[in-house]
């Protein structure tokens, strides 16, 4: 394997720091918007779906951690699939990531809109994308300090919602009783809730900066996921007990609605501000991540090579950032947030399926990758039909593009 060029990074991160970074990557705006479509699918089985989504995320994260130790390079499963399974599967993983996370960007932008100004959610979403794309273009990136601030704000808002609803709201235990739910509905909801755990694999990419990564990363992954699951479970329990599954499924701003129904309408703007801050932070990170994956794929010829350009002064992949920003802005203007979540979940589940398949080729420790692979495919196929159809069509377009590209290279 070719060693990465350049100086080595310092191993400064212990378990606590690694867990903190993992929490910063996971606890974000997804929980503010993913509950309604999941409740529509699972009904009162929402909490079961949440547990399934967390378990699948755990399997995926552990597989990714092993691969990241072997291939400490940018690109994630794009690199893992290419190195372990072949160029075709690497392209499939990279394409699935780019299109899935592009949809995630649109969902996060619309989340800002729904919590800031619901009547003009699309306009606010487009404005958010334009502003953050401009920031990224000039090289302004989210710092570690800003990440901690955003996580602190989001956690504070989530805690506020849980305390208000469970402490002072009109909650009913009967709304938490699992009844009249289907297995397919629970699995479909788990696939949608998988969206709220996006970012957990960030832990696995820290191999070059973690002290004793072989022990620290496998220890940090379940701790970070466990904390995230507890936080999400408390929030889901509170909103489900306050609103009921039918009411929860019909709102676009569930946490704000739960606080309003609990009799604290004056705090709705606080919840909205917290959701908007979390969504803006997640949107910035997603825009940066998608543009840089697009850069890597363009360098390898899997996307137009023009996107591989780096700005001579700002040292950013400016063409990739502009292309991603334009596409996300267009999506945010025309799609609904639930459709974006379903499509994103489908594509990202395929991405992690390839990561798990790659981990299976490493030899020992095949149980979790096997479970992760099967679970990713199962959850992807049980998502809402519109998400499966649209996701399959877009993935096939990417595969067709790869075939045309290979044919041209062979003739050239």
C-alpha positions in Angstrom: 0.0 0.0 0.0 1.3 3.4 -0.9 2.0 5.5 2.2 0.4 9.0 2.3 2.9 11.8 1.5 3.7 14.6 3.9 4.5 14.9 7.5 2.8 12.7 10.0 0.0 14.0 12.2 0.5 14.2 16.0 -1.2 11.6 18.1 -2.8 13.9 20.7 -6.3 12.6 21.1 -7.3 10.3 24.0 -10.6 8.5 24.6 -12.4 11.6 26.0 -11.4 13.8 23.1 -12.3 11.1 20.5 -15.7 10.6 22.1 -16.3 14.4 22.1 -15.5 14.6 18.4 -17.8 11.7 17.7 -20.6 13.4 19.6 -20.0 16.6 17.7 -20.4 14.6 14.4 -23.5 12.8 15.5 -25.6 15.0 17.7 -26.9 17.6 15.3 -29.9 18.8 13.5 -31.0 15.4 12.2 -33.1 14.6 15.3 -35.0 17.9 14.8 -36.4 16.8 11.5 -36.1 13.0 11.1 -38.8 12.0 13.8 -41.9 12.9 11.7 -41.3 10.7 8.7 -40.1 7.9 11.0 -43.3 8.2 13.1 -45.4 8.1 10.0 -43.7 4.7 9.1 -43.4 3.1 12.6 -46.2 4.7 14.6 -45.8 3.7 18.2 -42.9 1.5 17.3 -40.7 4.6 16.9 -38.4 3.8 19.8 -37.7 0.3 18.5 -36.8 1.8 15.1 -34.4 4.1 16.8 -32.6 1.2 18.6 -32.3 -0.6 15.3 -30.8 2.4 13.5 -28.3 2.8 16.3 -27.2 -0.8 16.1 -26.7 -0.6 12.4 -24.7 2.6 12.8 -22.5 0.7 15.4 -21.8 -2.1 13.0 -21.0 0.3 10.2 -18.7 2.5 12.4 -16.7 -0.5 13.7 -16.2 -1.8 10.1 -15.1 1.7 9.0 -12.8 2.0 12.0 -10.9 -1.2 10.9 -10.7 0.0 7.3 -9.5 3.5 8.4 -6.6 2.0 10.3 -5.6 0.1 7.2 -6.2 3.1 4.8 -5.7 6.4 6.6 -6.7 8.5 3.5 -9.4 10.9 2.6 -12.4 9.4 0.7 -13.8 6.8 3.2 -15.6 3.9 1.5 -14.7 5.3 -1.9 -11.1 4.4 -1.0 -12.0 1.2 0.8 -14.1 -0.1 -2.0 -11.5 0.7 -4.6 -8.7 -0.9 -2.7 -10.6 -4.0 -1.4 -13.3 -4.7 -4.0 -12.1 -3.0 -7.2 -12.5 0.3 -9.0 -16.2 -0.3 -9.8 -17.2 -0.6 -6.2 -15.1 2.3 -5.2 -16.9 4.4 -7.7 -20.3 3.1 -6.5 -19.4 4.1 -2.9 -18.2 7.5 -3.9 -21.2 8.2 -6.1 -23.6 7.0 -3.5 -21.9 9.3 -0.9 -22.0 12.4 -3.1 -25.6 12.1 -4.1 -26.8 10.9 -0.7 -25.0 13.7 1.2 -26.1 16.2 -1.4 -29.7 15.3 -0.4 -28.6 15.6 3.2 -27.5 19.1 2.5 -30.9 20.0 1.1 -32.6 18.4 4.1 -30.4 20.4 6.6 -31.1 23.6 4.6 -34.8 23.0 4.7 -34.6 22.3 8.5 -33.2 25.8 8.9 -36.1 27.1 7.0 -38.8 25.2 8.8 -37.6 26.3 12.2 -36.7 29.9 11.3 -39.6 30.9 9.0 -41.9 28.0 8.1 -44.0 30.0 5.6 -40.8 30.6 3.5 -38.8 27.6 4.4 -37.5 27.0 0.8 -36.3 30.6 0.5 -34.5 30.5 3.8 -32.9 27.2 2.8 -31.6 28.5 -0.5 -30.2 31.6 1.2 -28.4 29.4 3.8 -26.8 27.3 1.1 -25.6 30.4 -0.8 -24.1 32.0 2.3 -22.3 28.8 3.5 -21.1 28.1 0.0 -19.5 31.5 -0.1 -17.9 30.9 3.3 -16.4 27.6 2.0 -15.2 29.2 -1.2 -13.0 31.7 0.7 -11.6 29.0 2.9 -13.5 29.6 6.1 -14.1 26.3 7.8 -15.8 25.2 10.9 -13.3 25.2 13.7 -13.1 22.8 16.6 -14.2 25.6 18.9 -17.2 26.3 16.8 -18.0 22.6 16.7 -18.1 22.5 20.5 -20.3 25.6 20.7 -22.8 24.1 18.2 -22.9 20.8 20.1 -23.3 22.6 23.4 -26.2 24.7 22.0 -27.9 21.7 20.5 -27.5 19.6 23.6 -28.9 22.5 25.7 -31.9 22.8 23.5 -32.6 19.1 23.5 -32.3 19.0 27.3 -34.7 21.9 27.5 -37.3 20.1 25.3 -37.0 16.9 27.4 -37.3 18.7 30.7 -40.2 20.9 29.6 -42.2 18.1 28.0 -41.6 15.3 30.5 -41.7 17.7 33.5 -44.6 20.0 32.7 -46.3 18.7 29.5 -49.5 16.7 29.1 -47.7 13.4 28.4 -49.6 10.1 28.3 -47.9 6.7 28.7 -50.5 5.2 26.5 -48.9 7.0 23.6 -45.7 5.0 24.2 -47.4 1.5 24.1 -46.4 -0.4 20.9 -49.5 -1.4 19.1 -50.7 -2.0 15.6 -47.3 -1.7 14.0 -45.8 -3.7 11.2 -42.3 -5.1 11.0 -41.8 -3.4 7.6 -42.9 -0.1 9.1 -40.4 -0.4 11.9 -37.6 -1.2 9.5 -38.5 1.6 7.2 -38.5 4.0 10.1 -35.1 2.7 11.2 -33.8 3.5 7.8 -35.1 7.0 8.0 -33.7 7.5 11.6 -30.3 6.3 10.3 -30.2 9.9 8.9 -30.0 11.3 12.4 -26.8 9.3 13.2 -25.0 10.6 10.2 -21.4 11.6 11.0 -20.5 8.8 13.4 -17.8 7.5 11.0 -15.9 10.7 11.7 -14.4 8.8 14.7 -12.9 6.2 12.4 -11.1 8.8 10.3 -8.9 10.0 13.3 -6.5 7.1 13.2 -3.5 9.2 12.6 -4.3 11.6 15.4 -5.4 9.2 18.2 -3.1 7.8 20.9 -3.2 4.0 20.6 -5.9 4.0 17.9 -6.3 0.2 17.9 -7.7 0.4 21.5 -9.0 4.0 21.6 -11.2 4.0 18.5 -13.1 0.7 19.2 -13.6 2.0 22.8 -14.8 5.5 21.7 -17.3 4.3 19.0 -19.7 2.5 21.3 -19.4 5.2 24.0 -20.2 8.0 21.6 -23.0 6.0 19.9 -24.4 5.0 23.3 -24.6 8.6 24.5 -26.2 9.7 21.3 -28.7 6.9 21.5 -29.7 7.9 25.1 -30.1 11.6 24.1 -32.2 10.7 21.0 -34.3 8.2 22.9 -35.1 10.8 25.6 -36.1 13.3 22.9 -38.1 10.8 20.9 -39.9 9.6 24.1 -40.8 13.1 25.1 -42.1 14.2 21.7 -44.0 10.9 21.2 -45.6 11.0 24.6 -46.6 14.7 24.1 -47.9 14.6 20.6 -48.7 10.9 19.9 -47.4 9.2 16.7 -50.1 10.6 14.4 -49.6 14.2 15.5 -45.8 13.7 15.4 -46.0 12.4 11.9 -47.9 15.4 10.6 -45.5 18.2 11.8 -42.4 19.5 10.1 -41.0 21.0 13.4 -41.7 18.3 16.0 -39.6 19.7 18.9 -41.0 23.2 18.6 -44.5 21.7 18.4 -44.0 19.6 21.5 -42.8 22.6 23.5 -45.8 24.6 22.3 -48.2 21.8 23.2 -46.6 21.6 26.7 -47.7 25.2 27.3 -44.4 26.9 26.8 -45.0 28.7 23.5 -42.7 31.5 24.6 -39.8 29.1 24.3 -40.6 28.0 20.7 -38.2 30.6 19.3 -35.4 29.2 21.5 -36.0 25.7 20.2 -36.1 27.1 16.6 -32.9 29.0 17.1 -31.2 25.8 18.5 -32.4 23.8 15.5 -31.3 26.4 13.1 -27.8 26.6 14.6 -27.4 22.9 14.6 -28.7 22.6 11.0 -26.3 25.4 9.8 -23.4 23.6 11.4 -24.3 20.3 9.9 -24.9 22.0 6.5 -21.5 23.6 6.5 -19.8 20.3 7.4 -21.8 18.4 4.7 -21.0 21.0 2.0 -17.3 20.8 2.8 -17.3 17.0 2.9 -19.3 16.5 -0.3 -17.1 19.0 -2.2 -13.9 17.3 -1.1 -15.2 13.8 -2.0 -16.2 15.3 -5.4 -12.6 16.6 -5.7 -11.1 13.2 -5.0 -13.4 11.5 -7.5 -12.6 14.2 -10.1 -8.9 13.6 -9.7 -9.4 9.9 -10.4 -11.6 10.8 -13.4 -14.9 9.5 -11.9 -16.4 13.0 -12.1 -15.6 15.8 -14.6 -11.9 16.7 -14.2 -12.8 20.4 -14.1 -14.0 19.8 -10.5 -10.5 18.9 -9.4 -9.3 22.5 -9.6 -8.0 24.1 -6.4 -8.2 27.9 -6.0 -4.7 29.3 -6.2 -5.2 31.8 -3.4 -7.9 30.2 -1.1 -6.5 26.7 -1.6 -10.1 25.3 -1.7 -11.8 23.0 -4.3 -13.7 26.1 -5.5 -15.3 24.5 -8.6 -16.5 21.5 -6.7 -17.8 23.7 -3.9 -19.7 25.9 -6.4 -21.1 22.9 -8.2 -22.3 21.3 -5.0 -23.7 24.6 -3.7 -25.7 25.2 -6.9 -27.1 21.7 -7.0 -28.1 21.8 -3.3 -29.7 25.2 -3.7 -31.8 23.9 -6.6 -32.8 20.8 -4.6 -33.7 22.9 -1.5 -36.0 25.1 -3.7 -38.0 22.2 -5.1 -37.9 19.1 -2.9 -39.6 18.4 0.5 -37.5 17.6 3.5 -39.1 14.1 3.9 -38.2 13.1 0.4 -34.7 14.4 0.8 -34.3 12.4 4.0 -35.5 9.2 2.4 -33.3 9.6 -0.6 -30.3 10.4 1.5 -30.8 7.4 3.7 -31.1 5.1 0.8 -27.8 6.3 -0.9 -25.8 6.5 2.4 -27.0 3.0 3.4 -25.6 1.7 0.1 -22.4 3.5 0.8 -22.0 1.8 4.1 -23.0 -1.5 2.6 -19.9 -1.3 0.4 -17.8 -0.3 3.5 -19.0 -3.4 5.3 -18.4 -5.6 2.2 -14.8 -4.1 2.1 -14.3 -5.0 5.8 -15.3 -8.6 5.1 -12.2 -9.0 3.0 -9.9 -8.1 5.9 -10.0 -11.6 7.3 -10.9 -12.1 11.0 -13.7 -10.3 12.8 -16.3 -10.8 10.0 -19.5 -11.0 12.2 -20.1 -7.3 12.5 -19.3 -6.5 8.9 -21.7 -9.3 7.8 -24.5 -8.0 10.0 -23.8 -4.4 8.9 -23.9 -5.4 5.2 -27.2 -7.3 5.5 -28.7 -4.6 7.7 -27.8 -1.8 5.4 -29.3 -3.6 2.4 -32.5 -4.5 4.3 -33.1 -1.0 5.7 -32.4 0.5 2.3 -35.0 -1.7 0.6 -37.7 -1.1 3.3 -37.5 2.7 2.9 -40.5 4.4 1.4 -41.0 3.3 -2.2 -40.4 6.8 -3.6 -37.0 6.9 -1.9 -36.1 3.4 -3.2 -37.1 4.1 -6.7 -35.5 7.6 -6.9 -32.3 6.3 -5.2 -32.0 3.3 -7.4 -32.5 5.4 -10.5 -29.8 7.9 -9.5 -27.3 5.1 -8.5 -27.9 3.4 -11.8 -27.2 6.7 -13.6 -23.8 6.8 -11.8 -23.0 3.2 -12.7 -23.9 3.9 -16.3 -21.6 6.9 -16.3 -18.8 4.7 -15.0 -19.4 2.2 -17.8 -19.2 4.9 -20.4 -16.1 6.3 -18.9 -14.4 2.9 -18.9 -15.3 2.3 -22.5 -13.9 5.7 -23.6 -10.6 4.9 -21.7 -10.3 1.5 -23.3 -10.8 3.0 -26.8 -8.4 5.9 -26.0 
